[in-house]
Amino acid sequence: MDTLIKIIYYYNYLVLFYFLVIVTIYLLLNAISFRNISRYSRKIKFVELKEIFRLHNFKPVTVVVPAHNEEKNIVQSVHSLLQLEYPDYQLIVVNDGSTDGTMKMLFDNFQIRQSSFSPYYEIKSKRIKAVYLSPAYPNLVIVDKENGGKADSINAAINISKNPLITVIDADSILERDCLLKIARPFMENENIVAVGGTVRIANGCKVNQGYIEDVGLSKSWLARFQVVEYLRAFLFGRNGFDYFNGILIISGAFSCFRREALVSVGGYLTGSIGEDMEIVVRLHKILRKQNKKTKITFIPDPVCWTEAPETFKTLASQRKRWQKGTIESIRLHKSLFFNFKYGWLGALVFPYYVFFEVLGPFIEISGYAIFLISLFIGIVPLNFAIAFIAASFLYGVVLSTLAVCLEEFTFKKYVRPKELLLLMATALLENFGYRQLTAWWRFEGLYEYFIGKRSWGKMEKKGFQKEEQKEFSAAMR
Amino acid sequence: MTEFLSQTGIVISVIFSLLTIIYLLILFILLIRIFEQYRSAREKIFISNWEKKIFEYLNEDQNPHELIKLFPKSTYKYLLNNLRGYQLMLKGDDKEKIQRLINQTPVYDYLLKKIKSFRSKSLIFGVYYLGLAESENSRFIIRKKLKTRNELVFLTCALSLARMNDIDSINSIFNEAAKFKYLGRDTLQSILLEFDESCCMHLLMRLDNEKSPVFKSVIIAVLKHFKYEQGAPDILSFLFNEESTLVIMEALKFFSEIRYPGALAAIRFYLNNSKPELRAEAIKAALRINDPSLEDRVWSLIYNNDRIVKVTAAETSYYFSDASREKLKLLAYSIPNTIESSIARMIISQKTIHLN
């Protein structure tokens, strides 16, 4: 019994230590991000993005849209993607063995015709059945292939595309019209950049018109609003902070841009992976930084892409478990980076951070709550201290969330109505009471399921945007 | 443990500090919003007054001093922000008139004060707008500011000097650019493209002694942009001894752009190079120069061992001549089905899909 009490006793210290370390790391990331974003804002203030049209040295981009059973959204998505602002881009829609009417919708709406395609697989992918071109839309390419998943579809598109930059998006991503201008800039500024990620925002509550965000708003659902603050924190602070250390390990699959030659040289996306978005980024670091130490993967803080967030607990839980499993998988596959000082800050700081705080974090957090309660019950921790400590940790979370809202207001100011700003601040306060603990629990479940071998994707149900409007749009286009 | 943990006082003071921080952050957010609303309201009022006046100014021969007098100094930043669009868009007399609004009025002193500031934010602001106004008088100060360790300051100064077409600063721009480890060649190229054609002669002089392959390729790219044919013999003279793929690629693009017949030997040489990317670039150049003597060699590269070279050769053959196109069609439907015939089919299908 004494040994057990001792274990509980020291475990409390461990959790306290864990808490202090994470507080320090977050404060550091916050400070760096504030500096980086204000520098970035100053930098882009005088940049006329459309000037790129005048230049002869812009890089042609291929936008890849993997689509599997997307008959409801595909027409509107393609129409809006064909209106992006960029001097030279190609849009490749990959029909990944859809069993619904995705191909029919594309046939009916874009007058596509089959082109003779000479198969040459620089990267392994499932068989490409046919490639279609459209006389009406010269930059549109439709690839019809056997089902192989998102990663496989991207690999197929890389084989077809010859442009130096590849932008990967989800079929339901809503892009800002000038997103390509923004995402392509870092590649022009620094030849060592092999990948760029952009900030993804939550579209729930926004008014979407013809595939574009017409009016930014907040959802009526608290769950969606919590995710708004969560995304602000993750993108404005987390990724920006890690960018300083050239330690970005995740670029959102909803919107990312890569140098094609870099993707080809590492063998493309890993098919059958749970977290292919993270895995490819970690692999790019691992392989390319060995060849060229200056290789950089960076991030632009501009909100360039909007995505629909789950509004039910079931879907959100499934999403978070999948993310957790994806993180563990990528970390496990590239464990040689752990405390590998040859990779600079990435090996020395960022990768260990992911191991201790992203992979093991949910376990320490959940077990910490349990042990803390037990300690309270058996009298190791006095009640007044327990209450004060919990209050401090919750308030610390509030500080972080409010800081994220503060940075948003300081820079991009997407939520223009005062009512929404107040609502956002209220969300930042409330998010820490229940929602964060819940996500920690789902991540813990993800960790558990991964280790017992339950590694399936799970289903993601999405509500879709303004369905009536979408139907009208499709009819009008036809 | 209990002793340590019972130091609840420490935790409570942490709570109070956190509460204070939260309170201050909320206050800060609200202040930012109020300030922003005030600023945007002021700018709106400014624009509503300004737009009418600027059109009057552009249409009539008004004294710039008279116009600027109407605006208090505190609105200069709105003024400059609004003039920016006009300066980027307008040309000729209208542009000059707008520039006079900056260069011949107290706005100039306002910007000059900014560029003398130690704060990089103010410095960048001043340099940017003086560059946009092509303010001759400030070029010497901006040249001095070029020597900095701050990349953003350097880029803004270089851009402004380029906009002023300050040819004498070209060498300094290159020398200073060399100090920045991560400065991309595209960035440098974009800045140099702001100079006018007269920069080509200076760039060519620099090219003769330039060691850095990156800078060499940038210079050739700028010469290509201005189609500076006089530079062709110089580039040709060092091309055969050049080792950098980057430089050779850019040189081939340059010859291709100006359709330089003197480069035939070089193109023929690189059609046989061991590097596929150089062979592919040489094929593209061969198409632009369109010398019949290259036709057979280009056609034969369809059977090359590299796929990129094969595809480029097939694509080039489609355009090279009617005879080549017919050969490609024959190959496309030949038996047996080979990689070459499959590529030929692909090219023909892609090129004709819009005609069917």
Chai-1 contact restraints between the chains, C-beta under 6 A:
chainA,res_idxA,chainB,res_idxB,connection_type,confidence,min_distance_angstrom,max_distance_angstrom,comment,restraint_id
A,Y9,B,M1,contact,1.0,0.0,6.0,A-B,restraint_1
A,K43,B,L152,contact,1.0,0.0,6.0,A-B,restraint_2
A,F46,B,Y128,contact,1.0,0.0,6.0,A-B,restraint_3
A,L55,B,S190,contact,1.0,0.0,6.0,A-B,restraint_4
A,H56,B,H225,contact,1.0,0.0,6.0,A-B,restraint_5
A,N57,B,D186,contact,1.0,0.0,6.0,A-B,restraint_6
A,N57,B,Q189,contact,1.0,0.0,6.0,A-B,restraint_7
A,R113,B,I353,contact,1.0,0.0,6.0,A-B,restraint_8
A,S115,B,S349,contact,1.0,0.0,6.0,A-B,restraint_9
A,S115,B,Q350,contact,1.0,0.0,6.0,A-B,restraint_10
A,S115,B,I353,contact,1.0,0.0,6.0,A-B,restraint_11
A,S116,B,R345,contact,1.0,0.0,6.0,A-B,restraint_12
A,S116,B,M346,contact,1.0,0.0,6.0,A-B,restraint_13
A,S116,B,S349,contact,1.0,0.0,6.0,A-B,restraint_14
A,F117,B,M346,contact,1.0,0.0,6.0,A-B,restraint_15
A,S118,B,S342,contact,1.0,0.0,6.0,A-B,restraint_16
A,S118,B,I343,contact,1.0,0.0,6.0,A-B,restraint_17
A,S118,B,M346,contact,1.0,0.0,6.0,A-B,restraint_18
A,Y120,B,R307,contact,1.0,0.0,6.0,A-B,restraint_19
A,L133,B,I353,contact,1.0,0.0,6.0,A-B,restraint_20
A,P135,B,I353,contact,1.0,0.0,6.0,A-B,restraint_21
A,P135,B,H354,contact,1.0,0.0,6.0,A-B,restraint_22
A,M188,B,G184,contact,1.0,0.0,6.0,A-B,restraint_23
A,M188,B,D186,contact,1.0,0.0,6.0,A-B,restraint_24
A,E189,B,G184,contact,1.0,0.0,6.0,A-B,restraint_25
A,E189,B,T187,contact,1.0,0.0,6.0,A-B,restraint_26
A,N190,B,Y182,contact,1.0,0.0,6.0,A-B,restraint_27
A,N190,B,G184,contact,1.0,0.0,6.0,A-B,restraint_28
A,E191,B,G184,contact,1.0,0.0,6.0,A-B,restraint_29
A,V381,B,L5,contact,1.0,0.0,6.0,A-B,restraint_30
A,P382,B,S6,contact,1.0,0.0,6.0,A-B,restraint_31
A,N384,B,T8,contact,1.0,0.0,6.0,A-B,restraint_32
A,F385,B,L5,contact,1.0,0.0,6.0,A-B,restraint_33
A,F385,B,S6,contact,1.0,0.0,6.0,A-B,restraint_34
A,F385,B,T8,contact,1.0,0.0,6.0,A-B,restraint_35
A,A388,B,T8,contact,1.0,0.0,6.0,A-B,restraint_36
A,A388,B,V11,contact,1.0,0.0,6.0,A-B,restraint_37
A,A388,B,I12,contact,1.0,0.0,6.0,A-B,restraint_38
A,F389,B,V11,contact,1.0,0.0,6.0,A-B,restraint_39
A,A391,B,I15,contact,1.0,0.0,6.0,A-B,restraint_40
A,A392,B,V11,contact,1.0,0.0,6.0,A-B,restraint_41
A,A392,B,V14,contact,1.0,0.0,6.0,A-B,restraint_42
A,A392,B,I15,contact,1.0,0.0,6.0,A-B,restraint_43
A,L395,B,L18,contact,1.0,0.0,6.0,A-B,restraint_44
A,V398,B,I22,contact,1.0,0.0,6.0,A-B,restraint_45
A,V399,B,L18,contact,1.0,0.0,6.0,A-B,restraint_46
A,V399,B,I21,contact,1.0,0.0,6.0,A-B,restraint_47
A,V399,B,I22,contact,1.0,0.0,6.0,A-B,restraint_48
A,T402,B,I22,contact,1.0,0.0,6.0,A-B,restraint_49
A,T402,B,L25,contact,1.0,0.0,6.0,A-B,restraint_50
A,C406,B,L25,contact,1.0,0.0,6.0,A-B,restraint_51
A,C406,B,I29,contact,1.0,0.0,6.0,A-B,restraint_52
A,E409,B,I29,contact,1.0,0.0,6.0,A-B,restraint_53
A,E409,B,I32,contact,1.0,0.0,6.0,A-B,restraint_54
